[in-house]
């Protein structure tokens, strides 16, 4: 039996429609792959850093002018961060005085970028021959870039690292956890277990749903106006950032905790009440432990979101130049995403790969947090 | 004494007192139980009772003090600490005295904890009030300088001279202009571009996941797409500025057109990609909520699967999908980092997506991250723009909530 032309057309339309759906999925997946390949491709070179072997002559004049320690033709090839330490080194090791040592020094970012073949490296023509020759002679070599993980921000691209920002992120996140998790869980317990069903409770519920959808930058305005201008929390401090992010994360934690509490069956509460437990004992001894995995998963997802957030932190001033890890929650600090933002606006080429490397660090942490949340949910999921 | 010191003393002192009170009260309760017979409540409750007796007045006093301190009325941290600790110790003594065999400690503790839960719930309300007021007050100050109507309908944004006036150096030069129409237009253009990407891709992805894919494939696809929503916006911003913008410029050159490096297309498209999972996940949920009998009935009448989807499933799920769109639009309007990094700074009233435009969020960040005097019209303008942003997103969110509520009632 042959199909009528009309039916054929309808079948073709049917196939086409399914194809559109598939195309949409494939588009999104291709973007994801392209995105990761691009970012990783840009980031990988940053994990290698050029080092250069130069003769360092220690003498009296080095203490006053570190530039004199190195012959003129190499001076512009070595990082200033290496030169600056020479005076201290000489004081610590007086036996070096009036000797000349062949030493491996951190190379300047221009040398590094030139050898990596990046455009816009900025190395002057007169040095290029020397650098290529030294590279062939093994006097310049690439090593794993440990500085990137052990140093803070620096104006010298070759010396800039993520440590200060990572410490800032941890501090901010700890404050966010300390504020938002207890308040969020208590709010959810109140709304699910104790609140009377009246207008006021409904108003709180509508309000929480709205808060979850308010743009994050408005939380920054709140932080600036209330925490900094009214309460006098120091600008740029981890405390200001942590409090702002805590308010932003609060609705996420409340909503997921409520869902977790709701999934505990009523029969468990009834059984506990039947044995004479008070309403608080029912919640603390029975409902909360059973809802705990759900609360944990929701909190991790909310905190991962907070950790990747930048806009409100820019508004409360956390984009300052921070070369050292902050000493306390009142000191000026920066966080990983804000560090990525400041590096991305630098014009020096070497910062671009560092930005990408910073992004890679950030994405690794965030994706592992999310994977942990998924794993915990799968592991502790209970079907009643 | 710095704020940090006060805070440290306050917390440390109360912590030590609380631990002491808990141990002391609990031990006394156990002692009474051993000598006089079974207590009304378990010993732990007596411990917690003493702790609550210490902390409640301390926090109330601390709260009142910080309000007075912020309004500049008092500034005697030593006196504060002294009062807090003396009241705490007095209450310590009173609570220990209260501990007797038939004292209803459990009821007392439960009453305090329920109050605590209620106060926690109030914080979310306070947050909303805080956002509204922090934006509103500064915005009103701004509108005292620049009339609301000029702000909303003016077509030139040229605040460069505002800081001179703010610094008292009004030299009669150009008058600052705060016409925000080009900024709203830029926001609108980037939002429209984002939606042109996100709506078709997100909706078709949702249809494929809910109607065609097996549950196993769906369980892989949905979290994979949601990775897109988990990537920080600062990363998207870098990607849009460094990778996509140059691609757009090259593509435009190949077509014989000129594109700025800060064109609206790159951030728009990337923002659209970021929003795909919002639309796909929310739409997937509402499409799956459409009852199976509707599909079965339609298929039994001889329609193809796509006809069922287009004529039966989608119309039933339509309100939910519209709600998802509204949420996505509100997300796009409030998105900051992508546009800060990849869109322009220059307000530009244009319909050409290859030119640079700027958005509300970019202007807020620009005004508040510079080293401008906080009181100048330039920084206050950020709050006026924030107010507009708040109102628009609030209307969109409430609209979508109402639609969702109507929709869920239909199939219950």
Interface residues (C-beta under 8 A of the other chain):
Chain A: X10 X11 X13 X14 X16 X17 X18 X20 X21 X22 X23 X24 X25 X27 X28 X29 X31 X32 X35 X38 X39 X42 X182 X183 X184 X186 X187 X189 X190 X191 X194 X195 X203 X204 X206 X207 X208 X209 X210 X211 X213 X214 X215 X216 X217 X218 X219 X220 X221 X222 X224 X225 X226 X229 X230 X231 X232 X247 X250 X251 X254 X278 X279 X280 X304 X305 X308 X309 X310 X311 X314 X315 X317 X319 X328 X330 X337 X338 X340 X341 X344 X345 X352 X355 X356 X359 X362 X363 X366 X367 X370 X374
Chain B: X2 X3 X4 X66 X70 X106 X109 X110 X113 X114 X116 X117 X118 X120 X121 X123 X124 X125 X127 X128 X130 X131 X133 X134 X135 X137 X138 X200 X201 X202 X203 X204 X205 X207 X208 X209 X211 X212 X221 X223 X224 X225 X227 X228 X230 X231 X232 X233 X234 X235 X237 X238 X239 X241 X242 X243 X273 X276 X280 X304 X305 X306 X307 X309 X310 X327 X330 X331 X333 X334 X335 X336 X337 X340 X341 X361 X364 X365 X368 X369 X374 X382 X383 X386 X389 X390 X393 X394 X397 X398 X401
